[in-house]
Amino acid sequence: MQKTTFSAESLYPDNVDVQEYQGVAVRKGTMAAIIANIDVLEARDSSEQEKSAALEQIRQYMPAVIATGLYQKVIWKNKLVQGVMQDIMEYYNLKD
């Protein structure tokens, strides 16, 4: 069986901003937004308000991590983010 490789362009061509995975609409840039928000969480100069807002964004985007199957491939170094993913997995009754 031949395996196909993927590029960012093959998954999200220039004219496509949203793809559906497992019934969840995943916007182009979702994973980059999660990583950027983790940076805010981990920045020493981020205020508690900024950290709280970043964590809320991560919570909103975590279903995309589940829908795309990324949750089966990663363990987040940031324990708070890993906990959010675990919570979402439990909500959807998934095992890691």
KEKOL-130066 format. One record per residue: x, y, z of N, C-alpha, C, O in turn; chain; residue in three letters. Coordinates in Angstrom, 3 decimals. Each point is the difference from the previous one (the first is absolute). Last residue first. Layout:
<recs>
> X, Y, Z, X, Y, Z, X, Y, Z, X, Y, Z, A, ALA;
...
</recs>
This chain:
<recs>
> -6.630, 7.996, 25.693, 1.255, 0.415, -0.659, 0.827, -1.158, -0.434, 1.077, 0.188, -0.565, A, ASP;
> -6.641, 0.328, 0.855, 1.160, -0.457, 0.757, 1.250, 0.442, -0.730, 0.009, 0.124, -1.225, A, LYS;
> -5.432, 1.846, 1.471, 1.119, -0.559, -0.774, 1.105, -0.440, 0.948, 0.129, 0.519, 1.109, A, LEU;
> -4.725, 1.933, -0.686, 0.139, -1.404, 0.386, 1.068, -0.711, -0.834, -0.215, -1.107, -0.494, A, ASN;
> -1.094, 5.900, 0.632, -0.356, -0.787, -1.173, 0.142, -1.510, 0.239, -0.173, -0.798, -0.920, A, TYR;
> 1.299, 3.740, 4.420, -1.312, 0.476, -0.438, -0.512, -0.828, -1.183, -1.175, -0.363, -0.059, A, TYR;
> 5.572, -0.343, 1.572, -0.988, -0.604, 0.895, -1.413, 0.404, -0.398, -0.919, -0.818, 0.046, A, GLU;
> 4.429, 2.841, -2.359, -0.055, -1.426, -0.335, -1.025, -0.715, 0.871, -0.758, -0.835, -0.494, A, MET;
> 1.660, 5.300, 1.463, -0.779, -0.098, -1.240, -0.119, -1.462, -0.422, -1.057, -0.429, -0.464, A, ILE;
> 3.772, 1.320, 4.180, -1.390, 0.332, 0.309, -0.896, -0.150, -1.225, -1.097, -0.550, 0.091, A, ASP;
> 5.747, 0.071, -0.654, -0.560, -1.154, 0.707, -1.477, 0.237, 0.334, -0.825, -0.904, -0.138, A, GLN;
> 3.231, 4.478, -1.732, -0.231, -1.042, -0.994, -0.631, -1.238, 0.657, -0.923, -0.597, -0.556, A, MET;
> 2.202, 4.064, 3.379, -1.140, 0.425, -0.818, -0.319, -1.079, -1.026, -1.163, -0.344, -0.208, A, VAL;
> 4.998, -0.310, 2.766, -1.210, -0.191, 0.793, -1.252, 0.399, -0.753, -1.029, -0.670, 0.095, A, GLY;
> 5.211, 1.535, -2.021, -0.257, -1.438, -0.013, -1.268, -0.317, 0.787, -0.788, -0.855, -0.405, A, GLN;
> 2.287, 5.223, 0.561, -0.549, -0.287, -1.320, -0.313, -1.490, -0.121, -1.034, -0.379, -0.550, A, VAL;
> 3.196, 1.746, 4.444, -1.325, 0.610, -0.031, -0.701, -0.314, -1.325, -1.183, -0.341, -0.015, A, LEU;
> 5.700, -0.959, 0.599, -0.930, -0.868, 0.739, -1.424, 0.553, 0.009, -0.962, -0.767, -0.015, A, LYS;
> 4.964, 1.267, -3.638, -0.674, 0.866, 0.958, -1.104, -0.817, 0.667, -0.957, -0.408, -0.658, A, ASN;
> 3.244, -1.664, -2.747, 0.956, 0.240, 1.094, -0.615, 0.856, 1.087, 0.293, -0.176, 1.183, A, LYS;
> -3.115, -3.116, -4.514, 0.422, 1.388, 0.168, 0.966, 0.111, 1.175, -0.259, -0.549, 1.071, A, TRP;
> -0.709, -3.519, -4.490, -0.155, 0.264, 1.427, 0.566, 1.394, 0.196, 1.180, 0.240, -0.260, A, ILE;
> -3.035, -3.056, -4.437, 0.777, 0.938, 0.807, -0.319, -0.109, 1.482, -1.104, -0.371, 0.399, A, VAL;
> -0.978, -2.268, -4.048, 1.403, 0.120, -0.403, 0.848, 0.848, 0.929, 1.226, -0.100, -0.031, A, LYS;
> -6.094, -0.728, 0.093, 0.591, -1.339, 0.007, 1.505, 0.035, -0.253, 0.675, -1.023, 0.115, A, GLN;
> -3.423, 4.960, -0.318, 0.072, -0.449, 1.395, 0.628, -1.392, 0.119, 0.526, -0.349, 1.057, A, TYR;
> -1.572, 2.371, -5.282, 1.286, 0.414, 0.553, 0.177, -0.482, 1.441, 1.117, -0.260, 0.446, A, LEU;
> -4.995, -0.166, -3.582, 0.772, -1.156, 0.444, 1.340, 0.356, 0.599, 0.766, -0.889, 0.375, A, GLY;
> -4.585, 3.701, -2.030, 1.040, -0.301, -0.986, 0.834, -1.217, 0.377, 0.788, -0.487, -0.811, A, THR;
> -4.255, 2.080, 3.738, -0.589, -0.366, -1.290, 1.045, -0.381, -1.038, -0.228, -0.902, -0.806, A, ALA;
> 1.610, 2.539, 5.118, -0.646, -1.305, 0.102, -0.483, -0.459, -1.378, 0.268, -1.129, -0.411, A, ILE;
> 1.478, 5.395, 0.748, 1.099, -0.943, 0.259, -0.561, -1.419, 0.061, 0.610, -0.941, -0.507, A, VAL;
> -3.673, 4.413, 0.220, 0.665, -0.199, -1.292, 1.161, -0.973, 0.132, 0.257, -0.795, -0.904, A, ALA;
> -2.580, 2.201, 4.807, -0.761, -0.982, -0.780, 0.593, -0.248, -1.393, -0.151, -1.092, -0.549, A, PRO;
> 2.112, 4.505, 3.367, 0.386, -1.381, 0.280, -0.882, -1.032, -0.698, 0.518, -1.060, -0.350, A, MET;
> -0.898, 6.072, 0.458, 0.606, -0.656, -1.154, 0.292, -1.486, 0.229, 0.245, -0.727, -0.962, A, TYR;
> -2.110, 3.572, 4.398, -0.901, 0.079, -1.151, 0.537, -0.768, -1.202, -0.771, -0.570, -0.772, A, GLN;
> 3.456, 0.976, 4.675, -1.177, -0.853, 0.260, -0.947, -0.023, -1.207, -0.533, -1.049, -0.364, A, ARG;
> 4.153, 4.016, 0.220, 0.468, -1.383, -0.138, -1.159, -0.969, 0.223, -0.152, -0.972, -0.740, A, ILE;
> -0.687, 5.491, 1.530, 0.145, -0.259, -1.435, 0.452, -1.442, -0.240, -0.500, -0.670, -0.904, A, GLN;
> 0.325, 2.103, 5.336, -1.356, -0.140, -0.538, 0.042, -0.271, -1.502, -0.769, -0.819, -0.503, A, GLU;
> 4.811, 1.763, 2.678, -0.485, -1.321, 0.375, -1.412, -0.236, -0.533, -0.324, -1.108, -0.427, A, LEU;
> 2.201, 5.365, -0.139, 0.711, -0.979, -0.830, -0.503, -1.405, 0.287, -0.215, -0.787, -0.922, A, ALA;
> -1.393, 4.272, 3.620, -0.559, 0.109, -1.348, 0.652, -1.019, -0.943, -0.677, -0.599, -0.835, A, ALA;
> 2.424, 0.938, 5.180, -1.363, -0.530, 0.064, -0.650, 0.014, -1.386, -0.651, -0.969, -0.391, A, SER;
> 4.843, 3.008, 0.895, 0.120, -1.453, 0.111, -1.367, -0.661, 0.017, -0.193, -1.046, -0.620, A, LYS;
> 0.362, 5.731, 0.661, 0.462, -0.506, -1.294, 0.100, -1.526, 0.018, -0.379, -0.669, -0.961, A, GLU;
> -0.667, 2.783, 5.011, -1.103, 0.176, -0.942, 0.376, -0.548, -1.383, -0.804, -0.675, -0.642, A, GLN;
> 4.091, 0.865, 3.974, -0.943, -1.091, 0.288, -1.195, 0.070, -0.949, -0.528, -1.033, -0.410, A, GLU;
> 5.005, 3.090, -1.505, -0.846, 0.240, 1.176, -0.907, -1.210, 0.229, -0.154, -0.849, -0.878, A, SER;
> 5.127, 0.758, -1.484, -1.439, -0.012, -0.272, -0.759, 0.236, 1.307, 0.338, -0.562, 1.042, A, SER;
> 4.536, 0.081, -1.537, -0.560, 1.350, 0.050, -1.481, 0.063, -0.377, -0.565, 1.089, -0.097, A, ASP;
> 3.179, -5.168, 0.072, 0.075, 0.555, 1.356, -0.658, 1.369, 0.104, -0.505, 0.378, 1.058, A, ARG;
> -0.818, -4.418, -4.523, 0.799, 1.230, 0.066, -0.048, 0.594, 1.405, -1.073, 0.182, 0.574, A, ALA;
> -1.436, -4.095, -2.195, 1.320, -0.260, 0.565, 0.877, 1.242, 0.144, 1.065, -0.059, 0.614, A, GLU;
> -5.547, 0.107, -2.553, -0.099, -0.656, 1.313, 1.352, -0.103, 0.695, 0.098, 0.163, 1.216, A, LEU;
> -0.224, 1.390, -5.668, -0.532, 1.013, 0.921, -0.091, -0.578, 1.411, 0.379, 0.657, 0.969, A, VAL;
> 0.833, -3.628, -4.350, 1.084, 0.960, 0.232, -0.447, 1.095, 0.964, 0.767, 0.404, 0.874, A, ASP;
> -3.985, -3.406, -2.363, 0.878, -0.651, 0.985, 1.177, 0.922, 0.319, 0.423, 0.093, 1.153, A, ILE;
> -3.238, 1.271, -4.569, -0.622, 0.202, 1.306, 0.767, -0.712, 1.112, 0.028, 0.480, 1.133, A, ASN;
> 1.392, -1.069, -5.580, 0.200, 1.401, 0.375, -0.607, 0.294, 1.369, 0.572, 0.755, 0.786, A, ALA;
> -1.327, -5.023, -2.626, 1.409, 0.158, 0.393, 0.289, 1.435, 0.427, 0.709, 0.219, 0.982, A, ILE;
> -4.987, -1.150, -2.700, 0.197, -0.699, 1.274, 1.423, 0.210, 0.491, 0.212, 0.318, 1.170, A, ILE;
> -1.211, 1.326, -5.405, -0.609, 0.830, 1.042, 0.145, -0.661, 1.372, 0.252, 0.682, 0.994, A, ALA;
> 1.134, -3.074, -4.789, 0.936, 1.100, 0.259, -0.543, 0.917, 1.094, 0.768, 0.516, 0.811, A, ALA;
> -3.548, -3.937, -2.324, 1.098, -0.562, 0.792, 1.044, 1.075, 0.322, 0.567, 0.014, 1.093, A, MET;
> -4.219, 1.253, -3.866, -0.453, -0.374, 1.343, 1.157, -0.513, 0.859, 0.151, 0.419, 1.147, A, THR;
> -0.244, 1.024, -5.961, 0.679, 0.775, 1.034, -0.369, -0.381, 1.420, 0.544, 0.560, 0.951, A, GLY;
> -3.993, -1.472, -4.775, 1.428, 0.103, -0.303, 0.633, 0.864, 1.084, -0.507, 1.082, 0.294, A, LYS;
> -3.966, -3.522, 1.120, 0.509, 1.114, -0.810, 1.495, -0.130, -0.241, 0.745, -0.526, 0.827, A, ARG;
> -4.846, -3.085, 0.179, 1.344, 0.381, 0.451, 0.527, 1.062, -0.954, 0.193, -0.248, -1.190, A, VAL;
> -5.088, -2.370, 2.795, 0.612, 0.939, -0.940, 1.329, 0.477, 0.583, 0.045, 0.570, 1.090, A, ALA;
> -2.670, -5.317, -0.187, 0.467, 1.241, 0.626, 0.664, 0.859, -1.066, 0.900, -0.454, -0.707, A, VAL;
> -2.588, -4.101, 0.013, -1.119, 0.883, 0.293, 0.374, 1.316, 0.673, -0.881, 0.779, 0.364, A, GLY;
> 4.148, -4.064, -1.799, -0.864, -0.630, 0.993, -1.157, 0.919, 0.416, -0.426, -0.018, 1.154, A, GLN;
> 3.320, 2.754, -3.900, 0.554, -1.266, 0.460, -0.939, -0.548, 1.075, -0.273, 0.675, 0.992, A, TYR;
> 0.505, 3.461, -5.112, -0.750, -0.714, 1.026, 0.675, -1.343, 0.274, 0.302, -0.764, -0.917, A, GLU;
> 1.599, 5.833, -0.799, -0.241, -1.395, -0.384, -0.771, -0.657, 1.134, 0.155, 0.374, 1.163, A, GLN;
> 1.226, 4.979, -3.042, -0.587, -0.897, 0.991, -0.159, -1.384, -0.626, -0.450, -0.135, -1.138, A, VAL;
> 2.306, 3.761, -1.327, 0.324, 0.478, 1.341, -0.471, -0.949, 1.089, 0.495, 0.050, 1.126, A, ASP;
> 0.863, 0.142, -6.762, -0.741, -0.710, 1.037, 0.463, 0.483, 1.369, 1.184, -0.086, 0.325, A, VAL;
> 0.735, 1.367, -4.668, -1.395, 0.424, -0.016, -0.860, -0.680, 1.075, -1.214, 0.200, 0.030, A, ASN;
> 5.970, -1.195, -0.671, -0.154, 1.439, 0.223, -1.457, 0.435, 0.096, -0.310, 0.918, 0.759, A, ASP;
> 1.206, -5.970, 0.542, 0.416, 0.829, -1.134, -0.293, 1.479, 0.288, -0.756, 0.324, 0.916, A, PRO;
> 1.366, -4.554, 2.291, -0.698, 1.293, 0.001, 0.510, 0.840, -1.164, 0.883, 0.837, 0.184, A, TYR;
> 0.607, -5.283, 0.138, -1.082, -0.084, 0.972, -0.862, 1.255, 0.007, -1.222, -0.074, 0.128, A, LEU;
> 5.048, -0.212, -2.905, -0.905, -1.070, -0.428, -1.178, -0.151, 0.958, -1.082, -0.419, -0.412, A, SER;
> 4.544, 3.576, 1.327, -0.807, 0.421, -1.138, -0.959, -1.090, -0.458, -1.088, 0.304, -0.488, A, GLU;
> 4.274, -1.157, 3.878, -1.025, 0.915, 0.510, -0.950, 0.406, -1.123, -1.207, 0.127, 0.207, A, ALA;
> 3.374, -4.764, -0.976, 0.563, 1.330, 0.239, -1.122, 0.857, 0.566, -1.174, -0.360, -0.089, A, SER;
> 2.140, -5.313, -0.186, -0.837, 1.193, -0.061, 0.839, 1.251, 0.193, 0.989, 0.002, 0.733, A, PHE;
> -0.712, -5.643, -2.467, 0.511, 1.057, 0.872, -0.835, 1.257, -0.236, -0.657, 0.149, -1.031, A, THR;
> -0.426, -5.678, 0.421, -0.001, 1.341, -0.556, 0.610, 0.954, 1.012, -0.256, -0.107, 1.199, A, THR;
> 0.885, -5.440, -2.173, -0.387, 1.059, 0.942, 0.107, 1.352, -0.697, 0.934, 0.255, -0.760, A, LYS;
> -1.790, -5.589, -1.066, 0.786, 1.227, -0.107, -0.548, 1.043, 0.968, -1.211, 0.205, 0.088, A, GLN;
> 1.174, -5.784, -0.028, -0.836, 1.179, 0.000, 0.884, 1.246, 0.000, 0.892, 0.136, 0.837, A, MET;
</recs>
